[in-house]
Amino acid sequence: MKKAVFLIVIALLLGCAKDKGEVLAKFKGGKVTSDEFKKELSKVPDFAKGIFESAEGKKRFLEDLISRELIYLDAKKKKIDKDKEYLDMIERFKRDALLEILLKREVEDKAKVDESELKAYYDSNPEEFRLNEEVRVSHILVKTDAEARDVINRLKGGTDFGKLAIELSQDPASAKKGGELGYFKRGKMVPEFERVAFKLKQGEISEPVRTNFGYHIIKLTGRKQGQLVEYAKVTEVLRQRLLREKQKKIFEEWVAGLKKDAKIDINEKAFKSLTEEKKESPK
């Protein structure tokens, strides 16, 4: 336990500034004050705070602060602060800190989801909040977008869906049944396919849906509604989902603007040479 506590303290508190207050401990080259003790204790994460509540726990914390200071003084004595490895690490930290702060300001702080947005989405997409909802679909799977568009045009022209599935679908198991996949619940199909299937209305045929398998044309032939989950029970999950989607959109638009202004010029010849380099064979 003591080792674990020590690691927590070292990882979180190393290198803090000195504070005023009554001296709790002094040693060659340094000291620990009551103000410093309180400040550092307040930084301990909630999951570890209980370790230091007792008098014994607080004593261990003081000992760990002393150990930290002695390690720091030893590092200074050995001139680690002049070492190239240390300086490189500081530069990496500065870079990462700049990126983290900028991302927070440009993405996280700008992405907000209010209550009206949450309720509007919930009301407009009830099919996403039903327990045990099932849909029955048929599909036609082809290799390319051009083939999928041709299928759509033939369907609009009156050709039977089942007939086209038997003729063209690259999914042999369902093709022989006219594209029939039967009923399934959420989580059974790949997300891209499932997202569209559950949004279709009875008898409706989708636009081409791309997945890792190819391009699907989906037809909804049946639905078992399931029970609608109360809004209050999905609010936080929905909030996080919409927040992530907003952050992604803001980030992509921001980076696209940066790239446009940067006038990027990639040396395709050098890049091609790099990607074609062969790995050395193990000896």
C-alpha positions as CSV (number, residue, x, y, z in Angstrom):
1,M,0.0,0.0,0.0
2,K,2.8,2.4,0.9
3,K,4.4,1.9,-2.5
4,A,1.2,2.6,-4.3
5,V,0.6,5.8,-2.3
6,F,4.1,6.9,-3.0
7,L,3.6,6.4,-6.8
8,I,0.4,8.4,-6.7
9,V,2.1,11.3,-4.9
10,I,5.1,11.3,-7.1
11,A,3.1,11.2,-10.4
12,L,0.7,13.9,-9.4
13,L,2.7,16.3,-7.3
14,L,6.4,16.3,-8.4
15,G,7.8,19.8,-8.9
16,C,5.2,21.9,-7.1
17,A,6.0,25.4,-5.9
18,K,6.9,26.1,-2.2
19,D,4.3,27.6,0.1
20,K,4.4,29.5,3.4
21,G,3.1,28.1,6.6
22,E,4.4,26.3,9.7
23,V,7.3,24.0,9.0
24,L,6.3,20.3,9.3
25,A,9.6,18.9,8.3
26,K,13.0,20.2,7.3
27,F,16.0,18.5,5.9
28,K,19.3,19.4,4.1
29,G,18.3,21.7,1.2
30,G,14.6,21.9,1.8
31,K,11.5,21.7,3.9
32,V,7.8,20.9,3.8
33,T,5.3,23.5,5.2
34,S,1.7,23.1,6.5
35,D,0.4,25.2,3.6
36,E,2.3,23.0,1.0
37,F,1.0,19.9,2.8
38,K,-2.7,21.0,2.5
39,K,-2.3,22.2,-1.1
40,E,-0.8,18.9,-2.2
41,L,-3.3,16.8,-0.3
42,S,-6.1,18.7,-2.1
43,K,-4.7,17.5,-5.4
44,V,-5.0,13.8,-4.6
45,P,-7.7,12.2,-6.8
46,D,-11.0,11.3,-5.1
47,F,-10.4,7.5,-5.3
48,A,-7.2,7.9,-3.2
49,K,-8.3,10.5,-0.7
50,G,-9.5,7.9,1.8
51,I,-6.0,6.6,2.2
52,F,-4.9,9.8,3.8
53,E,-7.8,10.6,6.1
54,S,-6.4,9.1,9.3
55,A,-3.5,10.4,11.3
56,E,-1.4,7.5,10.1
57,G,-2.4,8.2,6.5
58,K,-1.5,11.9,6.8
59,K,1.9,10.8,8.2
60,R,2.5,8.6,5.2
61,F,1.6,11.5,3.0
62,L,4.1,13.8,4.7
63,E,6.8,11.1,4.3
64,D,6.0,10.8,0.6
65,L,6.3,14.6,0.2
66,I,9.7,14.5,1.9
67,S,10.7,11.6,-0.4
68,R,9.6,13.6,-3.4
69,E,11.6,16.6,-2.4
70,L,14.7,14.5,-1.7
71,I,14.4,13.0,-5.2
72,Y,14.0,16.4,-6.7
73,L,17.1,17.7,-4.9
74,D,19.1,14.7,-6.0
75,A,18.0,15.3,-9.6
76,K,19.2,18.9,-9.4
77,K,22.5,17.8,-7.8
78,K,23.1,15.4,-10.7
79,K,22.2,18.2,-13.1
80,I,19.3,16.3,-14.7
81,D,17.7,19.6,-15.5
82,K,20.6,20.2,-18.0
83,D,20.3,16.8,-19.5
84,K,19.2,16.5,-23.2
85,E,16.6,13.8,-22.4
86,Y,15.0,16.1,-19.8
87,L,15.1,19.1,-22.1
88,D,13.5,17.1,-24.9
89,M,10.8,15.9,-22.5
90,I,10.1,19.5,-21.5
91,E,9.7,20.5,-25.2
92,R,7.3,17.6,-25.8
93,F,5.3,18.6,-22.8
94,K,5.1,22.2,-24.0
95,R,3.9,21.1,-27.4
96,D,1.3,18.7,-25.9
97,A,0.1,21.4,-23.5
98,L,-0.3,23.9,-26.3
99,L,-2.3,21.4,-28.4
100,E,-4.5,20.4,-25.4
101,I,-5.3,24.0,-24.5
102,L,-6.0,25.0,-28.1
103,L,-8.2,21.9,-28.7
104,K,-10.2,22.8,-25.5
105,R,-10.7,26.4,-26.6
106,E,-11.5,25.7,-30.3
107,V,-13.5,22.4,-29.9
108,E,-14.6,21.5,-26.4
109,D,-15.6,25.0,-25.3
110,K,-17.5,25.7,-28.5
111,A,-19.5,22.4,-28.6
112,K,-22.6,22.9,-26.4
113,V,-25.8,20.8,-26.3
114,D,-28.8,22.4,-24.7
115,E,-31.9,20.8,-23.4
116,S,-34.0,21.8,-26.4
117,E,-31.6,20.0,-28.8
118,L,-31.8,16.9,-26.7
119,K,-35.6,16.8,-26.5
120,A,-35.9,17.7,-30.2
121,Y,-33.6,14.8,-31.2
122,Y,-35.4,12.4,-28.9
123,D,-38.9,13.3,-30.3
124,S,-37.7,13.2,-33.9
125,N,-36.0,9.8,-33.6
126,P,-38.1,7.6,-31.4
127,E,-36.9,4.5,-33.3
128,E,-33.5,4.9,-31.6
129,F,-34.9,4.7,-28.1
130,R,-37.0,1.6,-28.2
131,L,-36.1,-1.5,-26.2
132,N,-36.3,-4.9,-28.1
133,E,-37.4,-3.2,-31.3
134,E,-37.0,-5.4,-34.3
135,V,-37.1,-4.8,-38.1
136,R,-37.5,-7.2,-41.0
137,V,-35.6,-6.3,-44.1
138,S,-34.4,-7.5,-47.5
139,H,-31.3,-6.3,-49.2
140,I,-29.4,-6.4,-52.4
141,L,-25.6,-6.3,-52.0
142,V,-23.4,-5.2,-54.9
143,K,-19.7,-4.2,-55.2
144,T,-19.8,-0.6,-56.5
145,D,-21.7,2.6,-56.1
146,A,-22.4,2.6,-59.8
147,E,-24.0,-0.9,-59.6
148,A,-26.0,0.2,-56.6
149,R,-27.3,3.3,-58.6
150,D,-28.3,1.0,-61.5
151,V,-30.3,-1.2,-59.0
152,I,-32.1,1.9,-57.7
153,N,-33.0,3.0,-61.2
154,R,-34.4,-0.5,-62.1
155,L,-36.4,-0.6,-58.9
156,K,-37.8,2.9,-59.7
157,G,-38.7,1.6,-63.1
158,G,-40.8,-1.1,-61.6
159,T,-38.5,-4.2,-61.5
160,D,-39.4,-6.5,-58.6
161,F,-37.0,-6.2,-55.6
162,G,-36.9,-10.0,-55.0
163,K,-36.1,-10.7,-58.6
164,L,-33.2,-8.2,-58.6
165,A,-31.9,-9.7,-55.4
166,I,-31.8,-13.2,-56.9
167,E,-30.2,-11.9,-60.1
168,L,-27.6,-9.4,-58.7
169,S,-27.0,-9.7,-54.9
170,Q,-23.5,-10.7,-53.8
171,D,-24.9,-12.2,-50.6
172,P,-25.7,-15.7,-51.7
173,A,-27.5,-16.8,-48.5
174,S,-30.1,-14.0,-48.8
175,A,-30.1,-13.7,-52.6
176,K,-31.8,-17.1,-53.1
177,K,-34.6,-15.9,-50.8
178,G,-35.1,-12.7,-52.7
179,G,-32.8,-10.7,-50.4
180,E,-34.7,-11.7,-47.3
181,L,-32.7,-11.2,-44.0
182,G,-35.6,-11.7,-41.6
183,Y,-36.1,-9.9,-38.2
184,F,-33.2,-8.6,-36.2
185,K,-32.6,-6.3,-33.1
186,R,-30.2,-3.5,-32.7
187,G,-26.6,-4.6,-32.4
188,K,-26.9,-7.5,-34.8
189,M,-25.8,-5.8,-38.0
190,V,-22.9,-3.4,-38.8
191,P,-23.7,0.1,-37.6
192,E,-24.0,1.7,-41.1
193,F,-26.5,-0.9,-42.2
194,E,-28.4,-0.9,-39.0
195,R,-28.7,2.9,-38.7
196,V,-30.5,3.1,-42.1
197,A,-32.6,0.0,-41.6
198,F,-34.2,1.2,-38.4
199,K,-35.1,4.6,-39.9
200,L,-36.9,3.2,-42.9
201,K,-40.7,3.2,-43.2
202,Q,-42.8,0.1,-44.1
203,G,-42.1,-0.8,-47.7
204,E,-39.5,2.0,-48.2
205,I,-36.3,1.3,-50.1
206,S,-33.0,3.0,-49.1
207,E,-30.4,4.8,-51.1
208,P,-27.2,2.9,-51.4
209,V,-25.6,2.2,-48.0
210,R,-21.8,1.5,-48.0
211,T,-20.3,-1.0,-45.5
212,N,-17.2,-3.1,-45.5
213,F,-19.1,-5.7,-47.5
214,G,-20.0,-3.4,-50.4
215,Y,-23.1,-1.3,-51.2
216,H,-26.5,-2.3,-49.9
217,I,-30.0,-1.4,-51.1
218,I,-32.3,-2.1,-48.1
219,K,-36.1,-2.6,-48.1
220,L,-38.1,-2.6,-44.9
221,T,-40.7,-5.3,-44.9
222,G,-41.7,-5.4,-41.2
223,R,-41.3,-3.9,-37.8
224,K,-42.0,-4.9,-34.2
225,Q,-42.1,-1.6,-32.3
226,G,-40.7,-2.5,-28.8
227,Q,-41.1,-0.3,-25.7
228,L,-40.1,3.4,-25.9
229,V,-37.5,4.3,-23.2
230,E,-38.4,7.4,-21.1
231,Y,-36.6,10.6,-22.1
232,A,-35.2,11.0,-18.5
233,K,-33.4,7.6,-18.7
234,V,-31.5,8.4,-21.9
235,T,-30.8,12.1,-21.5
236,E,-27.2,11.9,-20.4
237,V,-26.2,9.2,-22.8
238,L,-27.8,11.2,-25.6
239,R,-26.1,14.4,-24.4
240,Q,-22.7,12.7,-24.6
241,R,-23.5,11.3,-28.1
242,L,-24.6,14.6,-29.5
243,L,-21.7,16.4,-27.9
244,R,-19.2,14.0,-29.5
245,E,-20.9,14.6,-32.9
246,K,-20.7,18.4,-32.5
247,Q,-17.1,18.2,-31.4
248,K,-16.2,16.0,-34.4
249,K,-17.9,18.5,-36.8
250,I,-16.3,21.5,-35.2
251,F,-12.9,19.9,-35.2
252,E,-13.1,18.8,-38.9
253,E,-14.3,22.2,-40.1
254,W,-11.6,23.9,-38.0
255,V,-8.8,21.7,-39.3
256,A,-10.1,22.0,-42.9
257,G,-9.8,25.8,-42.6
258,L,-6.2,25.5,-41.2
259,K,-5.3,23.2,-44.1
260,K,-6.8,25.6,-46.7
261,D,-4.9,28.6,-45.3
262,A,-1.6,26.6,-45.0
263,K,-1.3,25.9,-48.8
264,I,0.0,22.4,-48.1
265,D,2.4,21.0,-50.8
266,I,3.1,17.3,-50.4
267,N,6.2,15.9,-52.1
268,E,4.4,12.9,-53.7
269,K,7.6,11.5,-55.1
270,A,9.3,11.5,-51.7
271,F,6.2,10.2,-50.0
272,K,5.8,7.3,-52.5
273,S,9.5,6.4,-52.0
274,L,8.9,6.4,-48.2
275,T,5.9,4.1,-48.4
276,E,7.6,1.7,-50.8
277,E,10.6,1.2,-48.6
278,K,11.1,-2.4,-47.7
279,K,11.6,-3.5,-44.1
280,E,15.0,-5.1,-43.4
281,S,14.8,-8.8,-43.1
282,P,15.5,-10.0,-39.6
283,K,18.9,-11.6,-39.3
